[in-house]
Amino acid sequence: MIIGIKDGMKLIGIFVMSFCAVFVCTLFLNYNMDFAGIKEQIAGPELMVLFDALLATGKVVSALAGGCLLLTSGIMLVFYIRNYIDTHKKELGILKALGYSNLRIAKDFQIFALSVFAGTALGFGGAFLMMPEFYRTQGKDGLLPEITPHFHPMLAVELIILPTVAFALLAVGYACIQLRRPAIDLLKERFSMPRKPFRGKAKEDTSADGIPFLKEVQSATLRSKKTLVFFVTFGSFCYSSMMQMSGSMDELASEMFACMVFMIGVLLSSITLLLAITTVVHGNTKTIAMMRVFGYTHEECKKAVLGGYRPWAYIGFVIGSIYQYAILKIMVSVVFRDWDNVPDYKFDVKACIIVLISFTILYELIMYCYAGKIKKVLLKEVMME
Amino acid sequence: MIKAENIKKSYGSRENRFSVLKGISLTIEDGDFIVILGASGSGKSTLLNIISGLEKADEGVIDFDGTKIESLSEEKLTEFRKKYVGFIFQQYYLLPNLNVDKNVKMGADLAGNKDYREMIQAVGLGEKLQKYPHELSGGEQQRVSVARALAKKPEILFLDEPTGALDEETGRQVLDYICELQKKYHFSICMVTHNSNIAEMAKKVVKMNSGRIVDTYTNEVQKSAYEIEW
């Protein structure tokens, strides 16, 4: 077995995403299940509207948070496996050369689902710790009948066991597909990339004074790992949407809820951005080393390797701003439309500017740290490999 | 001209410290072809890394046309490599996600060389501009690295076992391209190799063993890549 438990637990990004997704889903779904049982105790049409609105909120939040985060975790898992295979070509090639079947090798990849199990189990447990306070807040401080949290075994199966099994199957299946290449290609560490760098009919570049080399490296870095572009955009999207949501929802939801969204936003976006940029720098160590050997400055190396991600980070920020506005607007004008006490929701420009400034600082700080890492790339170490 | 004097280099710390270079002095004249010959572990690659500004010596002076390389900051060393030095390594180190054209452009852009495709033609790869490194043979990849190094118009070319990963025929071909291009562009060559036959191609040979120069001699006749034994 070439993949150990340690490798399985290294998937911190998937762990955090699973944790966040299950934490939010458990809170809302458990509440919905307990809350649905007291329908007959609801007195008056106005409270009934609130009852329906709360149930709808639970469903919407669970579907959005759970669905979105689990989908992203799936993409991250696929990315991890591909990266793992790319960095362990020789070991995998030897196994294939020795006669191990693709499925036999791929089976080891199920260990990657351990991170999902750890994340979902902790998210589930964490949600139960928060549940009394959450129930109190959802009960609108005594406006609705008091309910106590109950444990629903089915929810545990759906939120812990099912995702773990699904991710284990995804890991094995995807690894099996990725391993379908000749053992000799893996042994010789042949680089896997499309023959044509562009979609459609590739235009032959015949001009010698076209795009400068640094721009070429920048776009080639983006092209070679498109998933990382997605993660950088997604990380910025999470930061933008969740920070703005937590800042502008003070009249719409409780402090606890805003705080929860804030924490998830910071955690999710920082980890996603850190993981993506770490992979970018690791994957380009040799490129950086060779550029420095040839006399490209530290600034030029940094720009070539990391510079291409900046526009995507800000695109993610803009999408996140629009997304959070749309979600809150829909919640206010559709889900809670019959509820009198809900104020009208307008786009919070002030929150947007504050979040944009903090995002710029965070993003540039991360880039600054990684620029330091680029500076520390030892030319000799790379060449001695 | 590069003049290295009393170069010393050690690795490790305290009891594990071992001396790789024990006081090396050598001179590379403009337009020279010098081969540093030695077995594995003799310190030849470390010497090449130090005189090319990739690594710093513990002691000694390296003078490049009046500039003391050992006292340069990291930024100045980068500038030095950019202006004057070209490299060719045993493992090619081509950028895998860039095609032949873009790989050579890496060197050309540093020198503002717009005619870099002439260099690709010169190493016989004019038809493979759009190919990626993984689509080329070992010999072709090394020829790309030759074109890349020379596209930046270096004054001195450093080669670390350039034929180490190549078969005889391809190795001869690569060396021949390098020699032909030296005649045309007049750069200096400093090549590290363990193959004593290749040393017959050089003007000057520096033999190393255990971190010391054990012999230095000049070849009366410089053989071509196709005249030497392999």
Boltz contact constraints between the chains, C-beta under 6 A:
constraints:
  - contact:
      token1: [A, 190]
      token2: [B, 134]
      max_distance: 6.0
  - contact:
      token1: [A, 191]
      token2: [B, 96]
      max_distance: 6.0
  - contact:
      token1: [A, 191]
      token2: [B, 134]
      max_distance: 6.0
  - contact:
      token1: [A, 208]
      token2: [B, 114]
      max_distance: 6.0
  - contact:
      token1: [A, 208]
      token2: [B, 117]
      max_distance: 6.0
  - contact:
      token1: [A, 209]
      token2: [B, 114]
      max_distance: 6.0
  - contact:
      token1: [A, 212]
      token2: [B, 109]
      max_distance: 6.0
  - contact:
      token1: [A, 213]
      token2: [B, 105]
      max_distance: 6.0
  - contact:
      token1: [A, 213]
      token2: [B, 106]
      max_distance: 6.0
  - contact:
      token1: [A, 213]
      token2: [B, 109]
      max_distance: 6.0
  - contact:
      token1: [A, 216]
      token2: [B, 102]
      max_distance: 6.0
  - contact:
      token1: [A, 220]
      token2: [B, 97]
      max_distance: 6.0
  - contact:
      token1: [A, 220]
      token2: [B, 98]
      max_distance: 6.0
  - contact:
      token1: [A, 224]
      token2: [B, 97]
      max_distance: 6.0
  - contact:
      token1: [A, 287]
      token2: [B, 95]
      max_distance: 6.0
  - contact:
      token1: [A, 290]
      token2: [B, 93]
      max_distance: 6.0
  - contact:
      token1: [A, 293]
      token2: [B, 87]
      max_distance: 6.0
  - contact:
      token1: [A, 295]
      token2: [B, 78]
      max_distance: 6.0
  - contact:
      token1: [A, 295]
      token2: [B, 81]
      max_distance: 6.0
  - contact:
      token1: [A, 295]
      token2: [B, 82]
      max_distance: 6.0
  - contact:
      token1: [A, 295]
      token2: [B, 110]
      max_distance: 6.0
  - contact:
      token1: [A, 297]
      token2: [B, 78]
      max_distance: 6.0
  - contact:
      token1: [A, 379]
      token2: [B, 54]
      max_distance: 6.0
  - contact:
      token1: [A, 380]
      token2: [B, 55]
      max_distance: 6.0
